[in-house]
Amino acid sequence: MTSTFQTNLIDTTYNGWTNYETWNVALWINNDQGLYDLARAAGNYEDFVDALEACSFNDLSTGDGINYRDPKVNTVEINADVFDF
């Protein structure tokens, strides 16, 4: 008889993203026309957040309360997916 064991019981990703914060930020940018337009104009995540702050577009949080400057947001992943025009 052969036994197999699952060695990784904990999936540390969130819907294919690094974590909830990264997924939530990407979700809002990709599904809100105003944020999407601003993102296209900015060209990268860092400039996008600076533009949000400069124009007082919102309180720098998604509609779910995740701050765009949250250190948990994987900016490399956001730039690769959201800003890859």
C-alpha positions as CSV (number, residue, x, y, z in Angstrom):
1,M,0.0,0.0,0.0
2,T,1.2,3.5,-0.9
3,S,0.5,6.6,1.2
4,T,0.7,10.1,0.0
5,F,0.8,13.2,2.2
6,Q,0.1,16.8,1.5
7,T,3.1,18.7,2.7
8,N,1.8,22.2,2.2
9,L,-1.5,22.6,4.0
10,I,-1.6,26.3,4.1
11,D,-2.0,28.3,0.9
12,T,-0.6,31.7,1.6
13,T,-1.9,33.4,-1.5
14,Y,-5.3,35.1,-2.0
15,N,-7.1,34.4,-5.3
16,G,-3.7,34.0,-7.0
17,W,-2.3,37.2,-5.6
18,T,0.4,37.5,-2.9
19,N,-2.1,38.5,-0.2
20,Y,-5.5,40.0,0.4
21,E,-4.2,43.6,0.3
22,T,-2.6,43.2,-3.1
23,W,-5.6,41.4,-4.5
24,N,-8.0,44.1,-3.2
25,V,-5.9,47.0,-4.6
26,A,-5.7,45.3,-8.0
27,L,-9.5,44.6,-7.9
28,W,-10.4,48.2,-7.3
29,I,-8.0,49.6,-9.9
30,N,-9.2,47.2,-12.5
31,N,-12.9,47.6,-11.8
32,D,-13.4,51.3,-11.1
33,Q,-13.3,53.5,-14.3
34,G,-11.9,56.5,-12.5
35,L,-9.1,54.6,-10.8
36,Y,-8.3,52.7,-14.0
37,D,-8.1,55.9,-16.1
38,L,-5.8,57.4,-13.4
39,A,-3.6,54.2,-13.4
40,R,-3.3,54.3,-17.2
41,A,-2.2,58.0,-17.0
42,A,0.3,57.3,-14.2
43,G,2.0,54.3,-15.8
44,N,3.1,52.6,-12.6
45,Y,1.8,52.0,-9.1
46,E,4.0,54.4,-7.2
47,D,3.0,57.3,-9.5
48,F,-0.6,56.2,-9.3
49,V,-0.6,56.5,-5.5
50,D,1.1,59.9,-5.7
51,A,-1.5,61.0,-8.2
52,L,-4.3,59.8,-5.9
53,E,-2.8,61.7,-3.0
54,A,-2.3,64.9,-5.1
55,C,-5.8,65.0,-6.5
56,S,-7.5,64.0,-3.3
57,F,-9.3,61.3,-5.3
58,N,-10.1,59.5,-2.1
59,D,-8.7,58.9,1.3
60,L,-6.0,56.7,-0.2
61,S,-8.0,53.6,0.7
62,T,-10.0,51.2,-1.4
63,G,-13.7,50.9,-0.9
64,D,-12.9,48.0,1.4
65,G,-10.6,50.0,3.6
66,I,-7.2,48.9,2.3
67,N,-4.7,51.8,2.2
68,Y,-3.0,52.1,-1.2
69,R,0.3,52.7,0.8
70,D,-0.1,49.6,2.9
71,P,3.3,48.0,3.1
72,K,1.6,44.6,2.5
73,V,0.7,45.6,-1.0
74,N,3.1,43.9,-3.4
75,T,3.9,46.8,-5.7
76,V,6.0,44.6,-8.0
77,E,3.1,42.3,-8.6
78,I,0.7,45.2,-9.1
79,N,3.0,46.9,-11.6
80,A,3.4,43.6,-13.5
81,D,-0.3,42.9,-13.7
82,V,-2.3,46.1,-13.5
83,F,0.2,48.5,-15.2
84,D,1.3,46.1,-18.0
85,F,-0.5,48.0,-20.8
